[in-house]
């Protein structure tokens, strides 16, 4: 697969979707989800000008990205890492040290731990609260009816600045209502950022106000099977 072409095609689709929604394409940030892919797959995407990447696992990112970042200008090279997968509290220290954004703040214990690590390390990653819009038992995320209370607790109890919301609609549902619900919760809580939309549905997410779209397969192709 030509991954440079994949980046260009996704960018073009983002621009069309944004203009169709009456938005500036620059208001949508593309997060290229590189989970499970090695440096050989990531290098062409960096060469295409992409600088913001998403990973699901702290340990995988910790092993893979420091050498890549060093090869591309170090901390001043413009590469940003976003954690888009679930975060265990015992990985919070490493996550705060490595990632520029964490999209999966989903429970009080994690919020408390992140607040402590952010203070200890004097780093300020961008934080998104994850909303489980489909109330799916197998998924992490705050239930929609609990979102306002959770966001207030993050702010008032833990001193944690949440800048936006993230959601992953149920696989078999139309995504639009889930994006609309997430946008509604964000609006009433004064949050400007929305991490919504993946390869199959990011144009719809942009129509509902997504500021960050997390696109993997459309750029990198099908993911290699894990040997676990």
C-alpha positions as CSV (number, residue, x, y, z in Angstrom):
1,X,0.0,0.0,0.0
2,X,1.2,3.5,-0.8
3,X,0.8,5.2,2.5
4,X,1.8,8.6,1.2
5,X,-1.1,8.4,-1.2
6,X,-3.3,7.3,1.7
7,X,-2.5,10.4,3.7
8,X,-3.2,12.6,0.7
9,X,-6.5,10.9,0.1
10,X,-7.6,11.2,3.7
11,X,-6.6,14.9,3.8
12,X,-8.6,15.5,0.7
13,X,-11.7,13.8,2.2
14,X,-11.3,15.8,5.4
15,X,-11.2,19.1,3.4
16,X,-14.3,18.1,1.4
17,X,-16.2,17.1,4.5
18,X,-15.2,20.3,6.3
19,X,-16.2,22.6,3.5
20,X,-19.4,20.7,3.1
21,X,-20.2,21.5,6.8
22,X,-19.2,25.1,6.3
23,X,-16.0,24.7,8.3
24,X,-12.4,25.5,7.7
25,X,-10.5,22.3,6.9
26,X,-7.7,23.6,9.2
27,X,-10.1,23.2,12.1
28,X,-9.9,19.4,11.8
29,X,-6.8,17.6,13.1
30,X,-5.8,14.3,11.5
31,X,-4.5,11.8,14.0
32,X,-2.9,9.0,12.0
33,X,-3.4,5.9,14.1
34,X,-0.2,3.9,13.8
35,X,-0.9,1.2,16.4
36,X,0.7,-2.2,15.6
37,X,2.7,-0.7,12.8
38,X,6.5,-0.4,12.9
39,X,8.9,2.4,11.9
40,X,9.1,1.1,8.3
41,X,5.4,1.8,7.8
42,X,5.4,5.0,9.7
43,X,8.3,6.7,8.0
44,X,6.5,7.2,4.6
45,X,3.6,8.8,6.5
46,X,6.0,11.2,8.2
47,X,7.6,11.9,4.8
48,X,4.2,12.9,3.6
49,X,4.1,15.6,6.2
50,X,2.0,14.0,8.8
51,X,3.1,14.9,12.3
52,X,0.3,13.7,14.7
53,X,0.1,10.0,15.4
54,X,-2.2,7.9,17.6
55,X,-1.2,4.8,19.6
56,X,-3.4,2.4,21.7
57,X,-0.8,1.0,24.1
58,X,1.7,2.9,26.2
59,X,4.3,0.1,26.2
60,X,4.2,-0.2,22.4
61,X,4.6,3.5,21.9
62,X,7.4,3.7,24.5
63,X,9.4,1.2,22.6
64,X,8.7,2.5,19.1
65,X,8.5,6.3,19.2
66,X,11.5,7.7,21.0
67,X,13.9,6.6,18.2
68,X,11.5,7.9,15.5
69,X,11.2,11.2,17.2
70,X,14.9,11.5,17.6
71,X,15.4,10.9,13.8
72,X,12.9,13.6,13.0
73,X,14.2,16.5,14.9
74,X,13.8,15.4,18.5
75,X,11.3,17.2,20.8
76,X,11.4,20.2,18.4
77,X,10.6,18.2,15.3
78,X,6.9,18.8,15.6
79,X,5.8,15.1,16.0
80,X,2.9,14.7,18.5
81,X,1.8,11.5,20.0
82,X,-1.8,10.9,21.1
83,X,-2.9,8.0,23.3
84,X,-6.2,6.9,21.8
85,X,-6.6,3.6,23.6
86,X,-7.6,2.8,27.2
87,X,-5.1,3.8,29.9
88,X,-4.4,1.7,33.0
89,X,-3.7,3.8,36.0
90,X,-0.4,2.1,36.5
91,X,0.7,3.3,33.1
92,X,-0.3,7.0,33.8
93,X,3.3,8.0,34.7
94,X,4.7,6.8,31.4
95,X,1.7,8.2,29.5
96,X,2.1,11.7,30.8
97,X,5.8,11.6,30.0
98,X,5.4,10.3,26.4
99,X,2.1,11.6,25.1
100,X,1.0,15.1,24.0
101,X,-2.7,14.1,24.3
102,X,-4.7,11.5,26.1
103,X,-8.1,10.7,24.6
104,X,-9.3,8.2,27.1
105,X,-9.9,9.7,30.6
106,X,-12.8,7.6,31.7
107,X,-12.9,7.2,35.5
108,X,-12.2,9.0,38.7
109,X,-9.2,6.9,39.8
110,X,-7.5,7.6,36.5
111,X,-8.3,11.3,36.7
112,X,-6.8,11.5,40.2
113,X,-3.6,9.6,39.1
114,X,-3.2,11.8,36.0
115,X,-3.6,15.0,38.0
116,X,-0.8,13.8,40.3
117,X,1.5,12.9,37.5
118,X,0.9,16.1,35.6
119,X,1.9,18.0,38.7
120,X,4.9,15.9,39.4
121,X,6.2,16.0,35.8
122,X,5.1,19.6,35.0
123,X,3.8,18.3,31.7
124,X,0.3,19.3,30.3
125,X,-1.0,16.8,27.8
126,X,-4.2,17.7,26.1
127,X,-7.0,15.6,27.8
128,X,-10.2,14.2,26.5
129,X,-12.9,12.4,28.5
130,X,-14.1,9.3,26.8
131,X,-17.9,9.0,26.6
132,X,-19.5,5.6,26.2
133,X,-22.4,6.8,24.1
134,X,-23.8,3.4,23.5
135,X,-23.6,2.3,27.1
136,X,-21.7,-0.8,25.9
137,X,-20.6,-3.1,28.8
138,X,-17.5,-4.2,27.0
139,X,-16.3,-0.7,26.4
140,X,-14.7,1.9,28.7
141,X,-16.0,5.4,28.9
142,X,-18.2,7.5,31.1
143,X,-22.0,7.0,30.6
144,X,-23.7,10.0,29.0
145,X,-25.9,10.6,32.1
146,X,-22.8,10.7,34.3
147,X,-20.7,12.9,32.0
148,X,-21.5,16.3,33.6
149,X,-20.7,15.0,37.1
150,X,-17.5,13.4,36.0
151,X,-16.3,16.5,34.2
152,X,-17.1,18.6,37.3
153,X,-15.2,16.2,39.5
154,X,-12.2,16.3,37.2
155,X,-12.2,20.1,37.4
156,X,-13.2,20.8,41.0
157,X,-11.9,17.7,42.9
158,X,-8.8,16.8,41.0
159,X,-7.8,20.1,39.4
160,X,-7.6,18.3,36.0
161,X,-8.2,20.3,32.9
162,X,-10.3,18.4,30.4
163,X,-10.3,20.1,27.0
164,X,-12.6,17.8,25.0
165,X,-14.6,14.6,24.6
166,X,-14.0,11.4,22.7
167,X,-16.4,8.7,21.6
168,X,-16.4,5.4,19.7
169,X,-20.0,4.7,18.4
170,X,-21.2,1.1,18.6
171,X,-20.1,-0.9,15.5
172,X,-23.6,-1.6,14.3
173,X,-25.2,1.7,15.0
174,X,-25.4,4.8,12.7
175,X,-22.7,7.0,14.1
176,X,-24.4,10.3,13.6
177,X,-26.6,10.3,16.8
178,X,-23.6,9.3,18.9
179,X,-21.5,12.1,17.5
180,X,-24.5,14.5,18.1
181,X,-24.8,13.4,21.7
182,X,-21.1,13.8,22.3
183,X,-21.1,17.3,20.8
184,X,-24.2,18.2,22.9
185,X,-22.4,17.1,26.2
186,X,-19.3,19.0,25.1
187,X,-21.2,22.2,24.3
188,X,-23.1,22.3,27.7
189,X,-19.8,21.8,29.5
190,X,-17.9,24.5,27.6
191,X,-15.5,22.1,25.9
192,X,-14.3,23.0,22.4
193,X,-12.6,19.8,21.3
194,X,-14.2,16.6,19.9
195,X,-12.3,13.5,19.1
196,X,-14.7,11.6,16.9
197,X,-14.6,9.6,13.8
198,X,-12.4,6.8,12.4
199,X,-11.6,5.5,8.9
200,X,-15.2,4.4,8.2
201,X,-17.1,7.5,9.5
202,X,-14.8,10.5,9.9
203,X,-16.7,12.6,7.3
204,X,-19.8,12.2,9.3
205,X,-18.0,13.1,12.5
206,X,-16.7,16.3,10.8
207,X,-20.3,17.2,9.9
208,X,-21.1,16.9,13.7
209,X,-18.2,19.1,14.7
210,X,-15.2,16.8,15.2
211,X,-12.0,18.6,15.8
212,X,-9.8,15.5,15.8
213,X,-10.4,12.4,13.6
214,X,-8.5,9.2,14.4
215,X,-7.7,7.5,11.1
216,X,-5.7,4.3,10.8
217,X,-6.8,1.8,8.2
218,X,-7.4,4.4,5.5
219,X,-3.7,5.4,5.8
220,X,-1.8,2.3,6.9
221,X,-4.0,-0.5,5.5
222,X,-5.1,-3.5,7.4
223,X,-3.4,-4.1,10.6
224,X,-1.0,-7.0,11.1
225,X,-2.3,-9.8,13.2
226,X,-0.9,-9.8,16.8
227,X,1.1,-12.8,17.9
228,X,-0.5,-13.0,21.3
